[in-house]
Amino acid sequence: MAAHSAVLSVSKIINPFWGGRLGNTVKVFGTTLTSHRNKTQRAPPPAKYGGRHTVTLIPGDGIGPELLNHVREVFRFSCVPVDFEVVHVNSALETEEDINNAITAIRRNGVALKGNIETKHTMPPSVKSRNNLLRTSLDLYANVMHCQSLPGVQTRHQNIDIMIIRENTEGEYSSLEHENVPGVVESLKIITRNNSLRIAEYAFRLAREKGRRRVTAVHKANIMKLGDGLFLQCCREVASGYPDITFDSMIVDNTTMQLVSKPQQFDVMVMPNLYGNVVSNVCAGLVGGPGLVPGANYGRDYAVFETATRNTGKSIADKNIANPTAMLLAGCMMLDHLKLHDHASSIRNAIFTTMNENRLHTADIGGQGTTSEVVQSVMRIIQSKGQLTAEF
Amino acid sequence: ISGVFWSFLNGRCVIFLAYLNIVCLCSASQMQTVTLIPGDGIGPEISVAVMKIFEAAKAPIQWEERNVTAIKGPGGKWMIPPDAKESMDKNKIGLKGPLKTPIAAGHPSMNLLLRKTFDLYANVRPCVSIEGYKTPYTDVNLVTIRENTEGEYSGIEHVIVDGVVQSIKLITEQASQRIAEYAFEYARNNQRASVTAVHKANIMRMSDGLFLRKCREAAEKHRDVKFTEMYLDTVCLNMVQDPTQFDVLVMPNLYGDILSDLCAGLIGGLGVTPSGNIGANGVAIFESVHGTAPDIAGKDMANPTALLLSAVMMLRHMGLHGHAKKIEAACFDTIRDEKVRTQDLGGNSKCSEFTDAICQRVRDMD
C-alpha cells in the first residue's frame, strides 16, 4: 500500500516532463508491486492507452445486444473515454472456443460489460453454462447487488436498501454431477473454507466502506450441518475482526418470509451461491423488477458488470420494450470502477431524473414508454446539464 | 300358546335387534377415526380448540389422541412409540400440532422421524389470501407441492480434506416420478388449471434435468392439466411482483422449502398457513407448520387458525367437502369481522373466545 502511493506520487512529479509515458509504466509496475502485498484490494485495470480505457463487451442473447447498443450510444454521446471490444459468444455451439476467446479478452482488458448468455438445457450435461464458465475461470468470487427503492417506481414495500453479496464460484453451481446407478443422480455442492473466508472478508470490508451497520449471513445449517455450518463458522470468524459491525445469521426460508413481509430490517446480506440466487431475485422483485437493478461480479484481478438478475429476456427481445435502466446503471458501476466518477454520476442522475421526475417508465414497471424513448430522455438530460456531448 | 307367543316375541326381538344393528353400522361407517397428535407448547390448546369446533360443526370425526416422543427401538434405531405407529397405520389420516425439536438430544427431529416412518413423500401447502388479514399481497391462490424425501436434504455430507466440504444432492427417478404424478392428481382432484415445475436445470443439468423429464412424462399422461416449466429465480422474481400468475407448483426439496415459506409469508406467515404431508399406502398427516411458541403456551393466547385450516384440508382429503366449507367459512368470517382476533392477528382476544366465536358461527350456519 505504501509502496503504491509512493510510486504514484513520484509519477506525479515526473509526469509533466515525460508526458505520461513513464506514468503508465509506473502505474503498471506499481500495480504488480501491490498485487502481492494487498491481495484483496481492487487493482485498477491496466488497459489504458492515450487516456482511453478498453472494455470487453459481450452482447449475449435476448435483450442483451439491444440494451448494450443503447449503453454504447449513451457513452458515445456523453464522450466517455471508453472503447468497447466486442466479443460474440454463440450459445448454440457445443465447443468452448467462443467463451475462451471472451475470457482471454477480459483477461487482457481487465473489465467487461456483458449481457446474459443463454443456456439451453436440452444440450448434453457436458456443455456447461457459459456464464458460469466465465465466472469460475476468471475467479469472480463476489457478486454484489444493491437493491434500493426508487421513489418514482410503485412497489408494495418502500424504503428498501439492501446490499446482497453472494459467493459466485462454488456451492451448488459446481457443475459436478454423476449418475452412479441408472435413475439415481448425485449433484455435489462444494463449500470450502478459503472461499467462504474470502467472501465474508469482502462483505465486511464493503460494509465498512459504505458505512453499513449490520451483516446478516443466510444459510441452512440446521439441515446441511457440515456445508453451511462451515460457511457460517467462517463468517463468524471474520465478524470477530470487525467489532463495529453487528453480525447475525438467518435461515434461508425464514429470510424469504421476512423479505416479503418486512424487508426494511435487512442491511447487508452475505450467502452461498444458490441462496444468493433466490434472495437476489426476491429483492429485485421487491424494488420493482429485473429491469431496474444492476449487478457486478468482482474478482481479485477482474470485474464484470451485468444486470443483477441475469435474465436473457428472449420473449421481449427486439421489441423496443425492454427496460434499459439495469444495463445503463451497470455501465455506471463500471465507470465508477474505472474511476471515471464524473461521467458515472452524470449518467446516473439523468437515469434517476427520467425515472423519478419525468416518470418515463417502460412496460415492466407499469408505464408505456419504449426503450428508445427512455434512452433519448437520458441523453437529453445529460445534454441539458451543460457537459460536453456529441451530436444526437 | 305361550311357546307360540314366545317365539313371536323372539322373532320381533330379532327383527328389532337386526334393525338396531343396521342403524349402528350405518352411523359407524360414517364416523371416521383420525389420529390426533397434540404436540408440545401451544399444541394441546389449539388441538382442543379444533376438536371443539369440529364438535360444533357435527363433523363425523372421532379423535384418537397419541403422543410421539423418540424412543430407541431394538437395534439402536430411533423410532416413534409403537402405539402411535399402529394408530396411524390403522386410521391412515392424522392431524399433528407443533413438535419440539430438541437440540443436542442425540436423536433426529421428530418431524424427520415421522417422515421416514410413514414415507411422507409430498408436502402440500395451499396458500390462499385470508380476506380479513391484510398483507401487501392480495388474491394469492396457489399450492406448493414439495418433494419431501430426497434432494438437497439427503443429509449426505463429507469433509473431503480439511476445509473442503461436499454435500450431496440426490435426485432419483422413482421419487421424481411419484411427486410429479401426485402433483397432477392433486391438480385434477382440486380443479386446478395448471402445474408449473420449478427447477434449475441450466446449472444442475443432470439432477434437475431428471426431475424435469419425469414431470414432462407425467404431464403427457394428464393432458387436461396445463404444464409449464420455470426457473427458480424467475419464479422468485415473479412471485413477489405478481403471485396471481401461479397455480400449482411442483419442485424438489430445497426449492420447495424456500418457496413454500415465501408463499406463506405472502399470506401472513406460518400462523395462518395449513400444510399436509402425503405418504405411501394412503397415509396423510396434516399439520400446522409454526413453532411450539413456548412463551405463550398455557396462556390461552395461541391462534388455532393454522391447525384449523390444516384440519379443513384434511376434511377435503377425506371427501367431507360440506363440513370443510362450513368450518372454513366460519373461520374466515370471524377473522374478517375483526371483533374477536388473537394477538398475532392484531387483536387482543383469547384463544377460547376466538374458538367460541367460530363455534357460534358454525352453529348458526345449520
Contacts between the chains, C-beta under 8 A, distances in Angstrom:
chain1	res1	chain2	res2	distance
A	119	B	202	4.0
A	119	B	203	7.8
A	121	B	201	4.2
A	121	B	202	5.1
A	121	B	205	6.1
A	121	B	209	6.4
A	121	B	212	7.9
A	125	B	205	4.1
A	125	B	206	5.0
A	125	B	209	7.3
A	129	B	202	5.7
A	129	B	203	5.9
A	132	B	203	6.6
A	156	B	136	3.9
A	156	B	137	7.1
A	157	B	136	6.5
A	172	B	152	8.0
A	172	B	169	7.4
A	172	B	200	7.9
A	172	B	203	7.2
A	172	B	204	7.0
A	173	B	203	5.3
A	175	B	203	7.0
A	175	B	204	7.9
A	175	B	205	7.7
A	177	B	204	6.6
A	177	B	205	6.7
A	177	B	206	4.1
A	177	B	207	5.8
A	178	B	206	7.5
A	179	B	206	6.4
A	182	B	173	7.9
A	183	B	172	6.0
A	183	B	173	3.7
A	183	B	174	6.8
A	184	B	170	6.9
A	184	B	171	7.8
A	184	B	172	4.9
A	184	B	173	7.3
A	185	B	170	7.5
A	185	B	171	4.8
A	185	B	172	7.5
A	185	B	206	4.9
A	185	B	207	4.6
A	185	B	210	5.2
A	186	B	168	5.2
A	186	B	169	7.0
A	186	B	170	5.8
A	186	B	207	7.5
A	187	B	168	7.3
A	187	B	169	4.2
A	187	B	171	7.2
A	187	B	204	5.1
A	187	B	206	6.9
A	187	B	207	4.1
A	188	B	166	5.4
A	188	B	167	7.4
A	188	B	168	6.2
A	188	B	169	7.6
A	189	B	152	7.3
A	189	B	166	7.0
A	189	B	167	4.3
A	189	B	168	7.6
A	189	B	169	6.2
A	190	B	164	6.7
A	190	B	165	7.3
A	190	B	166	5.6
A	191	B	164	7.7
A	191	B	165	4.8
A	191	B	166	8.0
A	191	B	167	7.3
A	192	B	163	5.9
A	192	B	164	4.8
A	192	B	165	7.4
A	193	B	162	7.8
A	193	B	163	3.4
A	193	B	164	7.2
A	194	B	163	6.6
A	220	B	254	7.7
A	220	B	257	7.9
A	223	B	152	7.7
A	223	B	153	5.4
A	223	B	155	7.5
A	224	B	152	7.2
A	224	B	157	6.6
A	224	B	167	5.2
A	225	B	157	6.9
A	226	B	157	4.0
A	226	B	158	7.5
A	226	B	159	6.5
A	226	B	165	4.8
A	226	B	167	7.0
A	227	B	157	5.9
A	227	B	165	4.8
A	227	B	166	7.6
A	227	B	167	4.2
A	230	B	163	7.9
A	230	B	165	5.1
A	252	B	257	7.9
A	252	B	258	5.8
A	253	B	257	5.3
A	253	B	258	5.4
A	253	B	260	7.8
A	253	B	261	3.7
A	253	B	262	7.8
A	254	B	261	7.0
A	256	B	236	7.9
A	256	B	258	5.6
A	256	B	259	7.9
A	256	B	261	5.7
A	256	B	262	4.2
A	256	B	265	6.5
A	257	B	261	5.0
A	257	B	262	6.6
A	257	B	264	6.3
A	257	B	265	3.5
A	257	B	269	6.8
A	257	B	270	7.6
A	258	B	265	7.2
A	259	B	240	7.9
A	259	B	262	8.0
A	259	B	265	7.4
A	260	B	136	7.8
A	260	B	137	7.4
A	260	B	240	6.0
A	260	B	262	6.3
A	260	B	265	4.2
A	260	B	266	5.6
A	261	B	135	7.2
A	261	B	136	8.0
A	261	B	265	5.3
A	261	B	269	7.0
A	274	B	200	7.7
A	274	B	254	7.6
A	275	B	258	7.9
A	277	B	200	7.8
A	277	B	232	7.0
A	277	B	233	5.2
A	278	B	232	6.7
A	278	B	233	7.0
A	278	B	236	5.3
A	278	B	258	5.6
A	280	B	233	7.9
A	281	B	233	4.3
A	281	B	234	7.6
A	281	B	236	4.0
A	281	B	237	4.4
A	282	B	236	5.0
A	282	B	237	7.5
A	282	B	239	7.8
A	282	B	240	5.5
A	282	B	262	7.1
A	284	B	237	6.1
A	285	B	236	6.8
A	285	B	237	4.6
A	285	B	238	7.1
A	285	B	239	7.1
A	285	B	240	3.6
A	285	B	241	4.8
A	286	B	240	5.4
A	289	B	237	7.4
A	289	B	241	6.1
A	290	B	237	6.0
A	309	B	233	6.6
A	309	B	237	6.1
A	310	B	233	7.8
A	311	B	234	7.6
